[in-house]
Amino acid sequence: MITIATLGMRNWCCFKGQQTLKLTPTFYAVVAEGPVNPDESNWLGKSATLAAIDWCLWGRKPEHVRTKGDLITWGEKSM
């Protein structure tokens, strides 16, 4: 079993800058609420967060990504 203690992202997809999640060995659900409309949850980074784990562990790109350059936040030079 793999246990992830920390997930760090820098300019990963929609997450600009450095982002760090500290995790404990438990079960998680990834949910989001829009800042204006709490019933809205599209395009808030749920899939990008899970894709970051897949990328780190196995090197698999998300389905919407054509090249590795597409993983970098728009306008940034590196991730």
Secondary structure, 3 states (H helix, E strand, C coil): CCCCCEEEEEEECCEEEEEEEECCCCCCCCCCCCCCCCCCCCCCCHHHHHHHHHHHHHCCCCCCCCCHHHHECCCCCCC
